[in-house]
Amino acid sequence: MSSASAMAEDVPWDDVGFVISSRYRVDVLERLDESPATPTQIASDSGRPVAHVSRALQELKDRSLVELLVPEDRKKGRVYGLTDEAAGIWQVIENKQMA
């Protein structure tokens, strides 16, 4: 087996497909790849409505691709970051120019 096909088997393609099927999820991962951020910061940096960013964050959080870095009960200043798994997925998306 070549190293390329071995690497392809290690890629969680279901998660890659989930991310790239939404421009909002792509934008959120791209922004969080730079540094943790609040939904408002992500929306401002990506030019997307905060409601769409919030929905994308929730969808990504449900799949354990982003994590809330502050207590769950905090309503303001909710800072999100990428999980290790999401960082790997984002690398695949960037390397294969899927975004």
Secondary structure, DSSP 8 states (H G I E B T S, - for coil): --HHHHHHHHS-HHHHHHHHT-HHHHHHHHHHHHS-B-HHHHHHHHT--HHHHHHHHHHHHHTTSEEE-S-TT--SS--EEE-HHHHHHHHHHHHTT--
